[in-house]
Amino acid sequence: MAPSVVVVGAGVAGCQTALDIANHGLNVHLVEREPSIGGRMAQLDKTFPTNDCSMCILSPKMVEVSRHPRIQVHTLSELTRVEGERGRFSVTITEHPRFVDESLCNGCGDCIAVCPVEVYNRFDAGVGVRKAIYTPHAQAVPNVVVRDTVHCIECGLCYDVCGLDAIRREDQDREVTLDAAAIVLSTGYDPIDPRCKPQYHYGEDPDVITSLELERMINASGPTGGKVRRLSNGKTPRSIAFIQCVGSRDQQQGRPWCSAVCCMQAIKNAQLIKEKSPETEVAICYMDVRAHGKGYEEYYERARSLGVRFVRGMPGEVQRSATGPLRLPVEDTFTGEMLVLEPELVVLSIGLQPSAGVTELAQVVGIDLEETGFYRSADDLLNAVEAGRGGVYFAGAGLGPRDIPDSVAQGGAAAARACIDAFRVA
C-alpha cells in the first residue's frame, strides 16, 4: 500500500495540501474538528483583490477532496495521540459522535424543517439561527446533518420524519489508529473576541458589530440575504464606520502581531457596500493601511475612488448620542483635526489569533509554539513550513496570520515536504 499522510485542519490550506499529496499517489487522512470541511473561507462572501465569489473557488475544491479516491475525510474528529518518528508515525484520531449515520443520510433536510428548536448559529457569527439538527451551511461537505445533543429536546420529530432511519438516538466516540509517514498541521485561526476592547461596547450596543458578522450579512446566502442591516431596528444604515486593528497590534493585550488581512477585508467590504448603495457614507479609521500583496495597492486606490473615506486615527471609544447615531471622537493624525464621526453602524475589524486547542495539539504532536501561541517553525527563512520535530509540517494561518493566496501556497510547500518523507519509506 502507498504510504499515508495525516493532514489536520480542512480549511483552504488543508484542502490544498491534501489534494497535492493525493495527486502524487499517496493516501491522505484529512482530519477536521467541524462537521464540514472548508474552514473560515466558507464564511466569506468575496475574496480580495478580485472580488471573486469565495464559495465559487472553495466549493469545487471541497467536492474534489470528498471525491478523491486517495483522500479519507474525518469530520468532527481530533488528533489525540502521536507516537513514532518521521516516516513511521502511529497517529490516533478520535471521531466524535454526529448522532447521524453518514452512510444513510442524503442531506434532504426534512429533519431540519420539522425541528422546533432554534439556537445561536456560529457559522453565521450569531446574526442568524440554526436548528438543533442542522448542516453548517448550504454547501457543506459532507452533505450530512449533525444532531446537537446539547440543545436537542428529544421531541422525536426528526426520528419520525427520516424515512432512511439515519438519525441515531445514541452514539459515542470512536478511536482510529493510523500509520503515517508525515503530519501536516493546518489548523487555521480564530477571530479575536472584540470584548477585549470594552470602550467599543460590542455586545452592549446592537449597532456595533464585527467584520465577520458583516461578512455574513453581505453574503447572499447569509441570514439577511446579502443586505446590510442595523441589528437595533433592521433598517439599512446610511453611514458606516470601520475601526481597524481591534485586538491585534496591541501590546497591552499581549497581541503585538498584525493580523495581515484586516485592512484588505475592510477595504473589500467597504467597496461592496458602496457598489450596492453608493449613497451610503463609509469611513475607515486606521493606524496605517497595509496593502502589501499583488494588486492590493490598486485595490485600495479603487476604494478611494468609490468615495470610501480613510481617517488616519483610532477612536478612543464608541459613544451613543442622544439623537440616535453613534459618535466616534477621533483625531485625524494627517491633518491634526479633531473629528466626530456619527455612523449608524460601527464595524470592528477584529484580528486573528491561534485557533482554540492549539496548545493541547502542540503537546500531543510534540512541537513548540511561539510566545504568541502560533506554531514555531524550524527556520523562518529556509524551512518555514517545517516543525522542530522531523516529519511534522505547517500550512496556513496556524503559523501566523496570512491571506488565502499565501495559505494555499504554503499548503503546496508543506505537501511537497510531506511527499518527500513518504517516498523515502515507500
TORKOL-4160 file (C-alpha; in steps of 0.2 Angstrom, whole numbers, padded with zeros to 4 digits, m for minus):
426
<pt num="1" X="0000" Y="0000" Z="0000"/>
<pt num="2" X="0005" Y="0018" Z="m0003"/>
<pt num="3" X="0011" Y="0027" Z="0012"/>
<pt num="4" X="m0001" Y="0039" Z="0021"/>
<pt num="5" X="0000" Y="0057" Z="0027"/>
<pt num="6" X="m0011" Y="0065" Z="0040"/>
<pt num="7" X="m0017" Y="0082" Z="0037"/>
<pt num="8" X="m0025" Y="0091" Z="0052"/>
<pt num="9" X="m0037" Y="0105" Z="0048"/>
<pt num="10" X="m0048" Y="0106" Z="0032"/>
<pt num="11" X="m0048" Y="0124" Z="0028"/>
<pt num="12" X="m0042" Y="0130" Z="0011"/>
<pt num="13" X="m0024" Y="0127" Z="0016"/>
<pt num="14" X="m0028" Y="0109" Z="0022"/>
<pt num="15" X="m0039" Y="0105" Z="0007"/>
<pt num="16" X="m0025" Y="0111" Z="m0005"/>
<pt num="17" X="m0012" Y="0101" Z="0005"/>
<pt num="18" X="m0022" Y="0085" Z="0004"/>
<pt num="19" X="m0025" Y="0087" Z="m0014"/>
<pt num="20" X="m0007" Y="0090" Z="m0018"/>
<pt num="21" X="m0002" Y="0075" Z="m0008"/>
<pt num="22" X="m0015" Y="0063" Z="m0015"/>
<pt num="23" X="m0012" Y="0069" Z="m0033"/>
<pt num="24" X="0006" Y="0062" Z="m0030"/>
<pt num="25" X="m0001" Y="0045" Z="m0027"/>
<pt num="26" X="m0001" Y="0045" Z="m0008"/>
<pt num="27" X="m0015" Y="0042" Z="0004"/>
<pt num="28" X="m0021" Y="0056" Z="0014"/>
<pt num="29" X="m0032" Y="0056" Z="0030"/>
<pt num="30" X="m0039" Y="0074" Z="0032"/>
<pt num="31" X="m0044" Y="0077" Z="0050"/>
<pt num="32" X="m0057" Y="0091" Z="0053"/>
<pt num="33" X="m0065" Y="0095" Z="0070"/>
<pt num="34" X="m0080" Y="0104" Z="0062"/>
<pt num="35" X="m0095" Y="0095" Z="0054"/>
<pt num="36" X="m0089" Y="0101" Z="0037"/>
<pt num="37" X="m0073" Y="0105" Z="0028"/>
<pt num="38" X="m0069" Y="0122" Z="0021"/>
<pt num="39" X="m0064" Y="0132" Z="0036"/>
<pt num="40" X="m0066" Y="0151" Z="0038"/>
<pt num="41" X="m0066" Y="0154" Z="0019"/>
<pt num="42" X="m0083" Y="0146" Z="0018"/>
<pt num="43" X="m0090" Y="0161" Z="0029"/>
<pt num="44" X="m0083" Y="0174" Z="0017"/>
<pt num="45" X="m0093" Y="0182" Z="0003"/>
<pt num="46" X="m0080" Y="0188" Z="m0009"/>
<pt num="47" X="m0061" Y="0187" Z="m0009"/>
<pt num="48" X="m0049" Y="0202" Z="m0012"/>
<pt num="49" X="m0042" Y="0209" Z="m0023"/>
<pt num="50" X="m0053" Y="0202" Z="m0037"/>
<pt num="51" X="m0070" Y="0201" Z="m0028"/>
<pt num="52" X="m0072" Y="0184" Z="m0034"/>
<pt num="53" X="m0085" Y="0173" Z="m0025"/>
<pt num="54" X="m0077" Y="0164" Z="m0011"/>
<pt num="55" X="m0088" Y="0148" Z="m0012"/>
<pt num="56" X="m0086" Y="0148" Z="m0031"/>
<pt num="57" X="m0067" Y="0145" Z="m0028"/>
<pt num="58" X="m0069" Y="0134" Z="m0012"/>
<pt num="59" X="m0084" Y="0123" Z="m0016"/>
<pt num="60" X="m0076" Y="0114" Z="m0031"/>
<pt num="61" X="m0061" Y="0111" Z="m0021"/>
<pt num="62" X="m0071" Y="0104" Z="m0006"/>
<pt num="63" X="m0080" Y="0092" Z="m0018"/>
<pt num="64" X="m0064" Y="0087" Z="m0026"/>
<pt num="65" X="m0057" Y="0082" Z="m0009"/>
<pt num="66" X="m0073" Y="0072" Z="m0004"/>
<pt num="67" X="m0072" Y="0063" Z="m0021"/>
<pt num="68" X="m0054" Y="0059" Z="m0022"/>
<pt num="69" X="m0051" Y="0041" Z="m0020"/>
<pt num="70" X="m0035" Y="0043" Z="m0010"/>
<pt num="71" X="m0042" Y="0056" Z="0002"/>
<pt num="72" X="m0052" Y="0050" Z="0018"/>
<pt num="73" X="m0061" Y="0064" Z="0027"/>
<pt num="74" X="m0063" Y="0063" Z="0046"/>
<pt num="75" X="m0075" Y="0077" Z="0051"/>
<pt num="76" X="m0079" Y="0080" Z="0069"/>
<pt num="77" X="m0063" Y="0072" Z="0073"/>
<pt num="78" X="m0047" Y="0077" Z="0083"/>
<pt num="79" X="m0029" Y="0071" Z="0084"/>
<pt num="80" X="m0027" Y="0064" Z="0101"/>
<pt num="81" X="m0010" Y="0054" Z="0101"/>
<pt num="82" X="0006" Y="0053" Z="0091"/>
<pt num="83" X="0020" Y="0041" Z="0093"/>
<pt num="84" X="0035" Y="0036" Z="0082"/>
<pt num="85" X="0046" Y="0046" Z="0071"/>
<pt num="86" X="0047" Y="0054" Z="0054"/>
<pt num="87" X="0042" Y="0041" Z="0041"/>
<pt num="88" X="0034" Y="0029" Z="0054"/>
<pt num="89" X="0021" Y="0039" Z="0064"/>
<pt num="90" X="0007" Y="0030" Z="0073"/>
<pt num="91" X="m0007" Y="0043" Z="0074"/>
<pt num="92" X="m0023" Y="0041" Z="0084"/>
<pt num="93" X="m0039" Y="0050" Z="0079"/>
<pt num="94" X="m0054" Y="0052" Z="0090"/>
<pt num="95" X="m0070" Y="0054" Z="0080"/>
<pt num="96" X="m0084" Y="0062" Z="0090"/>
<pt num="97" X="m0102" Y="0057" Z="0088"/>
<pt num="98" X="m0113" Y="0065" Z="0074"/>
<pt num="99" X="m0128" Y="0056" Z="0080"/>
<pt num="100" X="m0132" Y="0053" Z="0062"/>
<pt num="101" X="m0127" Y="0038" Z="0051"/>
<pt num="102" X="m0117" Y="0046" Z="0037"/>
<pt num="103" X="m0119" Y="0031" Z="0026"/>
<pt num="104" X="m0138" Y="0033" Z="0026"/>
<pt num="105" X="m0141" Y="0052" Z="0027"/>
<pt num="106" X="m0143" Y="0060" Z="0010"/>
<pt num="107" X="m0145" Y="0078" Z="0016"/>
<pt num="108" X="m0163" Y="0080" Z="0011"/>
<pt num="109" X="m0166" Y="0092" Z="0026"/>
<pt num="110" X="m0183" Y="0085" Z="0031"/>
<pt num="111" X="m0177" Y="0083" Z="0049"/>
<pt num="112" X="m0171" Y="0101" Z="0049"/>
<pt num="113" X="m0188" Y="0108" Z="0043"/>
<pt num="114" X="m0198" Y="0099" Z="0057"/>
<pt num="115" X="m0186" Y="0103" Z="0071"/>
<pt num="116" X="m0194" Y="0116" Z="0083"/>
<pt num="117" X="m0178" Y="0122" Z="0092"/>
<pt num="118" X="m0168" Y="0137" Z="0086"/>
<pt num="119" X="m0151" Y="0142" Z="0093"/>
<pt num="120" X="m0136" Y="0153" Z="0090"/>
<pt num="121" X="m0128" Y="0149" Z="0073"/>
<pt num="122" X="m0109" Y="0150" Z="0075"/>
<pt num="123" X="m0107" Y="0149" Z="0056"/>
<pt num="124" X="m0117" Y="0165" Z="0054"/>
<pt num="125" X="m0107" Y="0173" Z="0068"/>
<pt num="126" X="m0124" Y="0174" Z="0078"/>
<pt num="127" X="m0133" Y="0185" Z="0066"/>
<pt num="128" X="m0144" Y="0170" Z="0061"/>
<pt num="129" X="m0150" Y="0155" Z="0070"/>
<pt num="130" X="m0150" Y="0136" Z="0066"/>
<pt num="131" X="m0159" Y="0121" Z="0072"/>
<pt num="132" X="m0154" Y="0108" Z="0085"/>
<pt num="133" X="m0151" Y="0096" Z="0070"/>
<pt num="134" X="m0143" Y="0105" Z="0056"/>
<pt num="135" X="m0130" Y="0107" Z="0042"/>
<pt num="136" X="m0117" Y="0121" Z="0044"/>
<pt num="137" X="m0121" Y="0129" Z="0028"/>
<pt num="138" X="m0130" Y="0125" Z="0011"/>
<pt num="139" X="m0114" Y="0119" Z="0003"/>
<pt num="140" X="m0107" Y="0109" Z="0017"/>
<pt num="141" X="m0096" Y="0094" Z="0013"/>
<pt num="142" X="m0101" Y="0081" Z="0018"/>
<pt num="143" X="m0119" Y="0085" Z="0015"/>
<pt num="144" X="m0124" Y="0076" Z="0031"/>
<pt num="145" X="m0134" Y="0083" Z="0046"/>
<pt num="146" X="m0127" Y="0083" Z="0063"/>
<pt num="147" X="m0138" Y="0082" Z="0079"/>
<pt num="148" X="m0134" Y="0095" Z="0093"/>
<pt num="149" X="m0137" Y="0084" Z="0108"/>
<pt num="150" X="m0134" Y="0099" Z="0120"/>
<pt num="151" X="m0149" Y="0109" Z="0113"/>
<pt num="152" X="m0160" Y="0094" Z="0107"/>
<pt num="153" X="m0176" Y="0092" Z="0117"/>
<pt num="154" X="m0179" Y="0074" Z="0111"/>
<pt num="155" X="m0196" Y="0078" Z="0104"/>
<pt num="156" X="m0194" Y="0064" Z="0092"/>
<pt num="157" X="m0200" Y="0073" Z="0076"/>
<pt num="158" X="m0183" Y="0070" Z="0067"/>
<pt num="159" X="m0184" Y="0052" Z="0070"/>
<pt num="160" X="m0201" Y="0051" Z="0064"/>
<pt num="161" X="m0199" Y="0061" Z="0048"/>
<pt num="162" X="m0182" Y="0052" Z="0042"/>
<pt num="163" X="m0188" Y="0039" Z="0030"/>
<pt num="164" X="m0170" Y="0032" Z="0030"/>
<pt num="165" X="m0168" Y="0029" Z="0049"/>
<pt num="166" X="m0152" Y="0039" Z="0048"/>
<pt num="167" X="m0154" Y="0048" Z="0064"/>
<pt num="168" X="m0146" Y="0039" Z="0079"/>
<pt num="169" X="m0153" Y="0041" Z="0097"/>
<pt num="170" X="m0136" Y="0036" Z="0104"/>
<pt num="171" X="m0119" Y="0037" Z="0098"/>
<pt num="172" X="m0101" Y="0038" Z="0105"/>
<pt num="173" X="m0083" Y="0042" Z="0102"/>
<pt num="174" X="m0073" Y="0031" Z="0091"/>
<pt num="175" X="m0054" Y="0029" Z="0090"/>
<pt num="176" X="m0045" Y="0026" Z="0074"/>
<pt num="177" X="m0026" Y="0022" Z="0074"/>
<pt num="178" X="m0017" Y="0026" Z="0058"/>
<pt num="179" X="0001" Y="0024" Z="0051"/>
<pt num="180" X="0008" Y="0040" Z="0043"/>
<pt num="181" X="0024" Y="0045" Z="0035"/>
<pt num="182" X="0021" Y="0063" Z="0039"/>
<pt num="183" X="0009" Y="0075" Z="0048"/>
<pt num="184" X="0004" Y="0092" Z="0042"/>
<pt num="185" X="m0005" Y="0104" Z="0054"/>
<pt num="186" X="m0016" Y="0117" Z="0045"/>
<pt num="187" X="m0027" Y="0122" Z="0060"/>
<pt num="188" X="m0030" Y="0140" Z="0054"/>
<pt num="189" X="m0036" Y="0154" Z="0066"/>
<pt num="190" X="m0050" Y="0160" Z="0077"/>
<pt num="191" X="m0056" Y="0178" Z="0077"/>
<pt num="192" X="m0052" Y="0189" Z="0092"/>
<pt num="193" X="m0066" Y="0192" Z="0104"/>
<pt num="194" X="m0069" Y="0211" Z="0102"/>
<pt num="195" X="m0075" Y="0212" Z="0120"/>
<pt num="196" X="m0056" Y="0214" Z="0125"/>
<pt num="197" X="m0059" Y="0232" Z="0120"/>
<pt num="198" X="m0074" Y="0237" Z="0131"/>
<pt num="199" X="m0073" Y="0255" Z="0126"/>
<pt num="200" X="m0081" Y="0250" Z="0109"/>
<pt num="201" X="m0096" Y="0242" Z="0118"/>
<pt num="202" X="m0098" Y="0226" Z="0107"/>
<pt num="203" X="m0111" Y="0215" Z="0114"/>
<pt num="204" X="m0119" Y="0230" Z="0123"/>
<pt num="205" X="m0124" Y="0241" Z="0108"/>
<pt num="206" X="m0133" Y="0231" Z="0094"/>
<pt num="207" X="m0126" Y="0243" Z="0081"/>
<pt num="208" X="m0108" Y="0238" Z="0085"/>
<pt num="209" X="m0104" Y="0223" Z="0075"/>
<pt num="210" X="m0088" Y="0213" Z="0070"/>
<pt num="211" X="m0081" Y="0211" Z="0052"/>
<pt num="212" X="m0086" Y="0193" Z="0052"/>
<pt num="213" X="m0104" Y="0197" Z="0056"/>
<pt num="214" X="m0104" Y="0210" Z="0042"/>
<pt num="215" X="m0097" Y="0196" Z="0030"/>
<pt num="216" X="m0112" Y="0185" Z="0034"/>
<pt num="217" X="m0124" Y="0200" Z="0031"/>
<pt num="218" X="m0116" Y="0204" Z="0014"/>
<pt num="219" X="m0116" Y="0186" Z="0009"/>
<pt num="220" X="m0131" Y="0182" Z="m0002"/>
<pt num="221" X="m0133" Y="0165" Z="0006"/>
<pt num="222" X="m0132" Y="0173" Z="0023"/>
<pt num="223" X="m0146" Y="0177" Z="0036"/>
<pt num="224" X="m0150" Y="0194" Z="0029"/>
<pt num="225" X="m0150" Y="0189" Z="0011"/>
<pt num="226" X="m0135" Y="0200" Z="0006"/>
<pt num="227" X="m0142" Y="0216" Z="0014"/>
<pt num="228" X="m0133" Y="0225" Z="0027"/>
<pt num="229" X="m0145" Y="0229" Z="0042"/>
<pt num="230" X="m0144" Y="0238" Z="0059"/>
<pt num="231" X="m0147" Y="0225" Z="0072"/>
<pt num="232" X="m0156" Y="0238" Z="0083"/>
<pt num="233" X="m0170" Y="0241" Z="0071"/>
<pt num="234" X="m0167" Y="0231" Z="0055"/>
<pt num="235" X="m0165" Y="0246" Z="0044"/>
<pt num="236" X="m0152" Y="0249" Z="0031"/>
<pt num="237" X="m0138" Y="0260" Z="0038"/>
<pt num="238" X="m0135" Y="0277" Z="0030"/>
<pt num="239" X="m0117" Y="0278" Z="0036"/>
<pt num="240" X="m0105" Y="0265" Z="0042"/>
<pt num="241" X="m0088" Y="0267" Z="0051"/>
<pt num="242" X="m0074" Y="0253" Z="0052"/>
<pt num="243" X="m0062" Y="0253" Z="0066"/>
<pt num="244" X="m0046" Y="0243" Z="0062"/>
<pt num="245" X="m0034" Y="0233" Z="0072"/>
<pt num="246" X="m0047" Y="0228" Z="0086"/>
<pt num="247" X="m0037" Y="0215" Z="0097"/>
<pt num="248" X="m0021" Y="0215" Z="0086"/>
<pt num="249" X="m0006" Y="0226" Z="0086"/>
<pt num="250" X="m0010" Y="0228" Z="0105"/>
<pt num="251" X="0005" Y="0227" Z="0117"/>
<pt num="252" X="m0007" Y="0229" Z="0132"/>
<pt num="253" X="m0017" Y="0214" Z="0127"/>
<pt num="254" X="m0002" Y="0203" Z="0123"/>
<pt num="255" X="m0006" Y="0203" Z="0104"/>
<pt num="256" X="0008" Y="0213" Z="0096"/>
<pt num="257" X="0006" Y="0205" Z="0079"/>
<pt num="258" X="m0003" Y="0212" Z="0064"/>
<pt num="259" X="m0017" Y="0201" Z="0058"/>
<pt num="260" X="m0012" Y="0204" Z="0040"/>
<pt num="261" X="m0030" Y="0203" Z="0032"/>
<pt num="262" X="m0040" Y="0216" Z="0042"/>
<pt num="263" X="m0036" Y="0231" Z="0031"/>
<pt num="264" X="m0040" Y="0222" Z="0015"/>
<pt num="265" X="m0055" Y="0214" Z="0022"/>
<pt num="266" X="m0062" Y="0231" Z="0027"/>
<pt num="267" X="m0057" Y="0239" Z="0010"/>
<pt num="268" X="m0066" Y="0225" Z="0001"/>
<pt num="269" X="m0082" Y="0226" Z="0012"/>
<pt num="270" X="m0082" Y="0245" Z="0010"/>
<pt num="271" X="m0081" Y="0243" Z="m0009"/>
<pt num="272" X="m0096" Y="0230" Z="m0009"/>
<pt num="273" X="m0106" Y="0242" Z="0002"/>
<pt num="274" X="m0103" Y="0257" Z="m0010"/>
<pt num="275" X="m0106" Y="0247" Z="m0025"/>
<pt num="276" X="m0123" Y="0241" Z="m0019"/>
<pt num="277" X="m0128" Y="0258" Z="m0011"/>
<pt num="278" X="m0117" Y="0272" Z="m0017"/>
<pt num="279" X="m0126" Y="0285" Z="m0006"/>
<pt num="280" X="m0120" Y="0276" Z="0010"/>
<pt num="281" X="m0106" Y="0285" Z="0018"/>
<pt num="282" X="m0092" Y="0274" Z="0023"/>
<pt num="283" X="m0077" Y="0278" Z="0033"/>
<pt num="284" X="m0062" Y="0268" Z="0039"/>
<pt num="285" X="m0052" Y="0273" Z="0054"/>
<pt num="286" X="m0035" Y="0265" Z="0054"/>
<pt num="287" X="m0017" Y="0266" Z="0061"/>
<pt num="288" X="m0009" Y="0263" Z="0044"/>
<pt num="289" X="m0015" Y="0254" Z="0028"/>
<pt num="290" X="m0006" Y="0238" Z="0025"/>
<pt num="291" X="m0009" Y="0233" Z="0007"/>
<pt num="292" X="0007" Y="0223" Z="0003"/>
<pt num="293" X="0000" Y="0209" Z="m0009"/>
<pt num="294" X="m0001" Y="0209" Z="m0028"/>
<pt num="295" X="m0014" Y="0221" Z="m0034"/>
<pt num="296" X="m0018" Y="0227" Z="m0016"/>
<pt num="297" X="m0012" Y="0245" Z="m0018"/>
<pt num="298" X="m0023" Y="0247" Z="m0033"/>
<pt num="299" X="m0037" Y="0239" Z="m0024"/>
<pt num="300" X="m0035" Y="0252" Z="m0010"/>
<pt num="301" X="m0035" Y="0266" Z="m0023"/>
<pt num="302" X="m0051" Y="0259" Z="m0031"/>
<pt num="303" X="m0060" Y="0261" Z="m0014"/>
<pt num="304" X="m0054" Y="0279" Z="m0013"/>
<pt num="305" X="m0061" Y="0282" Z="m0030"/>
<pt num="306" X="m0078" Y="0275" Z="m0025"/>
<pt num="307" X="m0079" Y="0288" Z="m0011"/>
<pt num="308" X="m0073" Y="0277" Z="0004"/>
<pt num="309" X="m0066" Y="0290" Z="0017"/>
<pt num="310" X="m0050" Y="0285" Z="0026"/>
<pt num="311" X="m0046" Y="0293" Z="0043"/>
<pt num="312" X="m0029" Y="0290" Z="0050"/>
<pt num="313" X="m0033" Y="0289" Z="0068"/>
<pt num="314" X="m0041" Y="0277" Z="0081"/>
<pt num="315" X="m0057" Y="0282" Z="0090"/>
<pt num="316" X="m0055" Y="0282" Z="0109"/>
<pt num="317" X="m0072" Y="0275" Z="0112"/>
<pt num="318" X="m0089" Y="0272" Z="0104"/>
<pt num="319" X="m0102" Y="0284" Z="0111"/>
<pt num="320" X="m0121" Y="0284" Z="0109"/>
<pt num="321" X="m0128" Y="0301" Z="0106"/>
<pt num="322" X="m0145" Y="0307" Z="0112"/>
<pt num="323" X="m0151" Y="0310" Z="0094"/>
<pt num="324" X="m0148" Y="0292" Z="0089"/>
<pt num="325" X="m0132" Y="0289" Z="0079"/>
<pt num="326" X="m0116" Y="0283" Z="0087"/>
<pt num="327" X="m0102" Y="0295" Z="0090"/>
<pt num="328" X="m0084" Y="0292" Z="0086"/>
<pt num="329" X="m0072" Y="0305" Z="0093"/>
<pt num="330" X="m0056" Y="0303" Z="0083"/>
<pt num="331" X="m0041" Y="0314" Z="0078"/>
<pt num="332" X="m0035" Y="0313" Z="0060"/>
<pt num="333" X="m0016" Y="0312" Z="0063"/>
<pt num="334" X="m0013" Y="0318" Z="0045"/>
<pt num="335" X="m0021" Y="0335" Z="0047"/>
<pt num="336" X="m0022" Y="0336" Z="0067"/>
<pt num="337" X="m0040" Y="0339" Z="0066"/>
<pt num="338" X="m0052" Y="0333" Z="0079"/>
<pt num="339" X="m0067" Y="0324" Z="0071"/>
<pt num="340" X="m0083" Y="0317" Z="0077"/>
<pt num="341" X="m0090" Y="0304" Z="0066"/>
<pt num="342" X="m0108" Y="0299" Z="0068"/>
<pt num="343" X="m0111" Y="0282" Z="0059"/>
<pt num="344" X="m0127" Y="0272" Z="0061"/>
<pt num="345" X="m0117" Y="0256" Z="0061"/>
<pt num="346" X="m0099" Y="0253" Z="0068"/>
<pt num="347" X="m0089" Y="0238" Z="0061"/>
<pt num="348" X="m0075" Y="0232" Z="0072"/>
<pt num="349" X="m0061" Y="0224" Z="0061"/>
<pt num="350" X="m0056" Y="0210" Z="0073"/>
<pt num="351" X="m0039" Y="0202" Z="0072"/>
<pt num="352" X="m0034" Y="0184" Z="0070"/>
<pt num="353" X="m0027" Y="0173" Z="0084"/>
<pt num="354" X="m0022" Y="0155" Z="0085"/>
<pt num="355" X="m0036" Y="0143" Z="0085"/>
<pt num="356" X="m0043" Y="0135" Z="0100"/>
<pt num="357" X="m0035" Y="0119" Z="0106"/>
<pt num="358" X="m0018" Y="0123" Z="0098"/>
<pt num="359" X="m0009" Y="0122" Z="0114"/>
<pt num="360" X="m0015" Y="0104" Z="0118"/>
<pt num="361" X="m0012" Y="0099" Z="0100"/>
<pt num="362" X="0006" Y="0105" Z="0101"/>
<pt num="363" X="0009" Y="0094" Z="0116"/>
<pt num="364" X="0001" Y="0079" Z="0108"/>
<pt num="365" X="0012" Y="0081" Z="0092"/>
<pt num="366" X="0027" Y="0086" Z="0102"/>
<pt num="367" X="0031" Y="0103" Z="0094"/>
<pt num="368" X="0034" Y="0121" Z="0101"/>
<pt num="369" X="0024" Y="0136" Z="0100"/>
<pt num="370" X="0029" Y="0155" Z="0099"/>
<pt num="371" X="0026" Y="0166" Z="0113"/>
<pt num="372" X="0011" Y="0172" Z="0103"/>
<pt num="373" X="0003" Y="0155" Z="0103"/>
<pt num="374" X="0006" Y="0152" Z="0084"/>
<pt num="375" X="0017" Y="0137" Z="0078"/>
<pt num="376" X="0036" Y="0139" Z="0079"/>
<pt num="377" X="0044" Y="0134" Z="0063"/>
<pt num="378" X="0062" Y="0127" Z="0062"/>
<pt num="379" X="0068" Y="0141" Z="0052"/>
<pt num="380" X="0058" Y="0156" Z="0046"/>
<pt num="381" X="0068" Y="0158" Z="0030"/>
<pt num="382" X="0073" Y="0141" Z="0023"/>
<pt num="383" X="0061" Y="0129" Z="0032"/>
<pt num="384" X="0046" Y="0140" Z="0036"/>
<pt num="385" X="0034" Y="0125" Z="0035"/>
<pt num="386" X="0044" Y="0113" Z="0045"/>
<pt num="387" X="0042" Y="0110" Z="0064"/>
<pt num="388" X="0056" Y="0106" Z="0076"/>
<pt num="389" X="0050" Y="0088" Z="0076"/>
<pt num="390" X="0055" Y="0079" Z="0060"/>
<pt num="391" X="0041" Y="0074" Z="0049"/>
<pt num="392" X="0029" Y="0087" Z="0055"/>
<pt num="393" X="0025" Y="0102" Z="0044"/>
<pt num="394" X="0014" Y="0118" Z="0044"/>
<pt num="395" X="0002" Y="0126" Z="0032"/>
<pt num="396" X="m0009" Y="0142" Z="0033"/>
<pt num="397" X="m0013" Y="0153" Z="0047"/>
<pt num="398" X="m0008" Y="0142" Z="0061"/>
<pt num="399" X="0010" Y="0149" Z="0058"/>
<pt num="400" X="0003" Y="0167" Z="0059"/>
<pt num="401" X="m0010" Y="0177" Z="0051"/>
<pt num="402" X="m0010" Y="0177" Z="0032"/>
<pt num="403" X="m0022" Y="0178" Z="0017"/>
<pt num="404" X="m0029" Y="0165" Z="0006"/>
<pt num="405" X="m0016" Y="0165" Z="m0008"/>
<pt num="406" X="m0002" Y="0164" Z="0005"/>
<pt num="407" X="m0011" Y="0150" Z="0014"/>
<pt num="408" X="m0013" Y="0140" Z="m0002"/>
<pt num="409" X="0005" Y="0142" Z="m0007"/>
<pt num="410" X="0011" Y="0136" Z="0010"/>
<pt num="411" X="m0001" Y="0121" Z="0008"/>
<pt num="412" X="0008" Y="0116" Z="m0008"/>
<pt num="413" X="0025" Y="0118" Z="0001"/>
<pt num="414" X="0020" Y="0108" Z="0016"/>
<pt num="415" X="0013" Y="0094" Z="0004"/>
<pt num="416" X="0030" Y="0094" Z="m0006"/>
<pt num="417" X="0040" Y="0091" Z="0010"/>
<pt num="418" X="0027" Y="0078" Z="0017"/>
<pt num="419" X="0028" Y="0068" Z="0000"/>
<pt num="420" X="0047" Y="0068" Z="0001"/>
<pt num="421" X="0046" Y="0059" Z="0018"/>
<pt num="422" X="0033" Y="0047" Z="0012"/>
<pt num="423" X="0043" Y="0042" Z="m0004"/>
<pt num="424" X="0058" Y="0039" Z="0007"/>
<pt num="425" X="0049" Y="0025" Z="0016"/>
<pt num="426" X="0039" Y="0018" Z="0001"/>
